[in-house]
Amino acid sequence: MTAVVDSAGSAIGQLETQLTPLVGPDAAIEITREAKDSLARATQIGAFAAAGFLAIGLLATLSLSAAKRPEEVVVPEPEHQRGERRPESA
């Protein structure tokens, strides 16, 4: 099984010839077919998971840029800073 993983699946083609003397031709064909299907399914699941994470990242990015910013708060100047005299304290 390590050979299949290390070769990224290319060892599956040789699997049937190696298994035939051990388990017979019918079983070797079935095992090889299942190995191909399993590798294809695992690749498909990995691709869908990656696409899902990319979609989540894109949605998160869009929500950050679309977030409403608080409006600027305008603080009025005190009366004495607008050119008027400052009130005298009594």
Protein Blocks (a to p, Z undefined) as FASTA:
>chain_A
ZZmmmnnopmmmmmmmmmmmmnojklmmmmmmmmmmmmmmmmmmmmmmmmmmmmmmmmmm
mmmmmpccdddddddddfklnopacdddZZ
